[in-house]
């Protein structure tokens, strides 16, 4: 595995986030995005970490960017709903949560691209 791949950088960020090392996690997510600006998981987690750090504007920007590139990702919609709820935009938050639930119902647990071709 390439230690500078977006997937590895994102996983390092997730480990830091789990240990509440939010500033360090933010650096890993930003590094992943410098390699792959549309990396959905990094955009989502960067948004959530920014929210925890109190930067609501940056959180919203990253989550909207995630939705722009990955509109069928329920986690992106859920994260944006949390941000909008924090901003007391309850109608917008409810719309995001509803969209997240709709997508979650039809999103496979494992991406089809990872299944063996012989299945």
C-alpha positions as CSV (number, residue, x, y, z in Angstrom):
1,X,0.0,0.0,0.0
2,X,1.1,3.5,-0.9
3,X,1.3,5.5,2.4
4,X,0.5,8.6,0.4
5,X,-2.7,7.2,-1.2
6,X,-5.9,9.0,-0.3
7,X,-7.4,5.8,1.1
8,X,-4.4,5.3,3.5
9,X,-4.3,9.0,4.5
10,X,-8.0,8.9,5.1
11,X,-7.7,5.8,7.3
12,X,-4.9,7.5,9.3
13,X,-7.3,10.5,9.8
14,X,-10.0,8.1,11.0
15,X,-7.6,6.6,13.6
16,X,-6.7,10.1,14.8
17,X,-10.4,11.2,14.9
18,X,-11.2,8.1,16.9
19,X,-8.6,9.1,19.5
20,X,-10.0,12.7,19.5
21,X,-6.8,14.0,17.9
22,X,-8.9,16.3,15.7
23,X,-6.3,18.7,14.5
24,X,-4.1,15.7,13.4
25,X,-7.0,14.0,11.8
26,X,-7.8,17.2,9.9
27,X,-4.3,17.3,8.5
28,X,-4.6,13.7,7.2
29,X,-7.9,14.4,5.6
30,X,-6.6,17.5,4.0
31,X,-3.5,15.6,2.8
32,X,-5.8,12.9,1.2
33,X,-7.7,15.7,-0.6
34,X,-4.5,17.3,-1.9
35,X,-3.8,14.0,-3.6
36,X,-7.4,13.3,-4.7
37,X,-9.6,16.5,-4.4
38,X,-12.8,14.5,-4.9
39,X,-12.1,11.7,-2.4
40,X,-15.6,11.4,-0.9
41,X,-14.7,9.8,2.4
42,X,-12.1,12.4,3.1
43,X,-14.5,15.3,2.2
44,X,-17.1,13.9,4.6
45,X,-14.8,13.2,7.5
46,X,-13.0,16.6,7.1
47,X,-16.5,18.2,7.3
48,X,-17.4,16.3,10.4
49,X,-14.0,17.1,12.1
50,X,-14.4,20.8,11.2
51,X,-17.8,20.7,12.8
52,X,-16.3,19.2,16.0
53,X,-13.6,21.9,15.9
54,X,-16.3,24.6,15.7
55,X,-15.7,25.6,12.1
56,X,-19.3,25.3,10.8
57,X,-18.7,27.2,7.6
58,X,-15.8,24.9,6.5
59,X,-17.8,21.8,7.6
60,X,-20.7,22.8,5.4
61,X,-18.4,23.6,2.5
62,X,-16.7,20.2,2.6
63,X,-20.0,18.3,3.0
64,X,-21.6,20.2,0.1
65,X,-18.5,19.4,-2.0
66,X,-18.8,15.7,-1.1
67,X,-22.5,15.8,-2.2
68,X,-21.5,17.6,-5.4
69,X,-19.1,14.8,-6.4
70,X,-20.9,11.9,-4.6
71,X,-24.7,12.7,-4.6
72,X,-25.7,9.1,-3.7
73,X,-23.6,9.0,-0.6
74,X,-25.9,8.8,2.4
75,X,-23.2,9.8,4.9
76,X,-22.6,13.0,3.1
77,X,-26.3,13.9,3.3
78,X,-26.4,12.9,7.0
79,X,-23.3,15.0,7.8
80,X,-24.8,18.1,6.0
81,X,-28.0,17.5,7.9
82,X,-26.0,17.7,11.2
83,X,-24.3,20.9,10.1
84,X,-27.6,22.5,9.1
85,X,-29.2,21.4,12.4
86,X,-26.3,23.1,14.2
87,X,-27.1,26.3,12.2
88,X,-30.7,25.9,13.2
89,X,-31.8,25.4,9.6
90,X,-34.2,22.7,10.6
91,X,-36.1,22.5,7.3
92,X,-32.8,22.0,5.4
93,X,-31.6,19.5,8.0
94,X,-34.8,17.5,7.7
95,X,-34.5,17.4,3.9
96,X,-30.9,16.2,4.2
97,X,-31.8,13.5,6.8
98,X,-34.6,12.3,4.6
99,X,-32.4,12.1,1.5
100,X,-29.8,10.2,3.6
101,X,-32.4,7.7,4.7
102,X,-33.7,7.2,1.1
103,X,-30.2,6.6,-0.1
104,X,-29.2,4.4,2.8
105,X,-32.1,2.0,1.9
106,X,-30.8,1.4,-1.5
107,X,-27.0,1.7,-1.0
108,X,-25.2,-1.7,-0.9
109,X,-23.1,-2.4,2.2
110,X,-20.2,-3.4,0.0
111,X,-19.6,-1.6,-3.3
112,X,-20.4,-3.8,-6.3
113,X,-17.0,-3.0,-7.7
114,X,-15.3,-4.9,-4.9
115,X,-17.1,-8.1,-5.5
116,X,-15.3,-10.8,-7.5
117,X,-16.2,-10.9,-11.2
118,X,-17.1,-14.6,-11.0
119,X,-20.0,-14.0,-8.6
